[in-house]
Every structure is written in structure tokens, then in C-alpha cells.
């Protein structure tokens, strides 16, 4: 039976649109007839952000840029639906939402954009492109860094899900030996696809020339890469993380880079964003992208199209893709 939940026009808030991109998407027309507030500012104070959208009934977060916890929810008393862009809801206290009668819906994802950025960072790190380009622009031609060829080297894929599978194929196309580590089901899938499963986590870190991380963040995976793992890496190896910063134990990657194992890192996710003060930005053997993995037009159309569809379904009384369907009871 359809469930009447909210009536149009809805008061909808889209937060963390730093680039003022949402109104330029073709899918934005789905919200015609509703009252939409878009917050472009980078607001690091959750109380200030909540005050800006206090009367909103629907909240559309852009990925996981804002933590939505009990304190935040208290400041938005009219909220009845959080329609998340993408599948990740680790930044949302879903239990607190359920207690308050707030539904949480998640939209579709796009694995190709983050996989492509991962490979861009692999290539940039292997050939030290940012440093060489900066040196040439400053008048220093071929300033002393020497890159490495990827062909025949070992690409380690930690987490063989939708993104890890794509990156593995990129590695194969470049003539790399692909080695996989993860859960038993992931290892079996990798072997079925013609790739190798590492004998152990230790062997995975020791043998890989390039390691890319492709794990969902959960309590089980938080800090899954520790100091001991990084210390096992080769002195000329590369670690690429386009997933979540918290997969690596706090502060350990910067310390490991200073110690020389791994020799280089390329990252696209940070513990706190914007990451103006992250120590990785001060290291010469690190490439730091400002969380661009999902940030391209096609992915935004998918993310927001799904999020807006979930809003319209909720308004019609037929909620879709709820993370906490028990809230309807």
C-alpha cells in the first residue's frame, strides 16, 4: 500500500555543493515545483550548517562530506528524509535517524570514475608527473626525478569489488602482474577472473610494486592497513588510496612515507575534508588530489538522479532504496 509521508512542495536542502554544480545538471529538473536550498559554502561547523537548513524536510548530502549525527539532527527538527548521493552512509548515524523517524535512502553508484582516477594517480606517481610539470614550469627541465615503467611489475589490489575489478583490468592492459588480497569471496572471484590471490596479507604488501585500496569503510575495515603493513612495502613501491583515508591507521601513512616505505603515495581521500592541514600535503613523495574520484559530470548525473528519484518516490508514498525501512513502522 502507498504510504503518504510528505506533501509537495517539499523543502529540500542540498549541502556541500562546493562547485555550484547541482543546478547545472540535467537531472536537477526532477525537483521542479519544490523549494530547493543549495549550500555552496565550505562550512566546517556542523551547527552553522544545520542552522542554515533548519526548516528542511529533505536533506541531500553530497557523498560523505558532512557527518550527520545526533547533534546535527537535533538542529534540523523538520527533517524526515535523507536522500544520500551514492551508496555510502558511514557518515550518517542511521540508528539516530530511525529513532527520530527520519528515513535514509541511498542512490546508485558509478565505479568507472573512481577507477579511472585511481589509474591516473598510478601513472602520475610512477612517472612523477606533478613534480616534473611543476619543475618545467619553473624553468628546471628534467629536474632529477626518474620514473618507473609499469609493465611486468606487480599491481596489488586490496579489495576486489566493483572498482577493484576495473582497476585490475587496467593493470592487465598495461602488462602488469595483478595480485589480489581481501575476503575469501573476493579472492575466489579474482582467481576466477584470471588473476592471482596473495598467499597472505604480509605477502601481498611485500610483493606488490603498486598497491591500490578499494574497500568500503566499516568497523571491520577501519585501520585495516597498519604500520606493520606499510613497513613491509618496498622502498620504491607506490600506495594509491582513492577509497577512504580511515582504511589506513591514523597518521601512519605520513610516518611511513617519511621512513621510506612505501617510497611514494597518491591519495584522494582524507580524515578531515577539506584537508588543508593534512601532513601528506607537505611531503614531496606524495601526490594529494582533493577528493576527485567521483567528481565528474556523468557520475554526478547518476548520483543526483538516483537521490532525486528517491525523494519523488518518498513523496508519492512509495519509498525506495531505504537503508532503514523499519522507520516506516
C-alpha positions, 0 to 999 in steps of 0.5 A: 500500500502507498504510504503518504509521508510528505506533501509537495512542495517539499523543502529540500536542502542540498549541502556541500555543493562546493562547485555550484554544480547541482543546478547545472545538471540535467537531472536537477529538473526532477525537483521542479515545483519544490523549494530547493536550498543549495549550500555552496559554502565550505562550512566546517561547523556542523551547527552553522550548517544545520542552522542554515537548513533548519526548516528542511524536510529533505536533506541531500548530502553530497557523498560523505562530506558532512557527518550527520549525527545526533547533534546535527539532527537535533538542529534540523527538527523538520527533517524526515528524509535523507536522500544520500548521493551514492551508496555510502552512509558511514557518515550518517548515524542511521540508528539516530535517524530511525529513532527520530523517524527520519528515513535514509535512502541511498542512490546508485553508484558509478565505479568507472570514475573512481577507477579511472582516477585511481589509474591516473594517480598510478601513472602520475606517481610512477612517472612523477608527473606533478613534480616534473610539470611543476619543475618545467614550469619553473624553468628546471627541465628534467629536474632529477626525478626518474620514473618507473615503467609499469609493465611486468611489475606487480599491481596489488589490489586490496579489495576486489569489488566493483572498482577493484575489478576495473582497476585490475583490468587496467593493470592487465592492459598495461602488462602488469602482474595483478595480485589480489588480497581481501575476503575469501569471496573476493579472492575466489572471484579474482582467481576466477577472473584470471588473476592471482590471490596473495598467499597472505596479507604480509605477502601481498604488501611485500610483493606488490610494486603498486598497491591500490585500496578499494574497500568500503569503510566499516568497523571491520575495515577501519585501520585495516592497513597498519604500520606493520603493513606499510613497513613491509612495502618496498622502498620504491613501491607506490600506495594509491588510496582513492577509497577512504583515508580511515582504511589506513591507521591514523597518521601512519601513512605520513610516518611511513612515507617519511621512513621510506616505505612505501617510497611514494603515495597518491591519495584522494581521500582524507580524515578531515575534508577539506584537508588543508592541514593534512601532513601528506600535503607537505611531503614531496613523495606524495601526490594529494588530489582533493577528493576527485574520484567521483567528481565528474559530470556523468557520475554526478548525473547518476548520483543526483538522479538516483537521490532525486528519484528517491525523494519523488518516490518518498513523496508519492508514498512509495519509498525506495532504496531505504537503508532503514525501512523499519522507520516506516513502522 
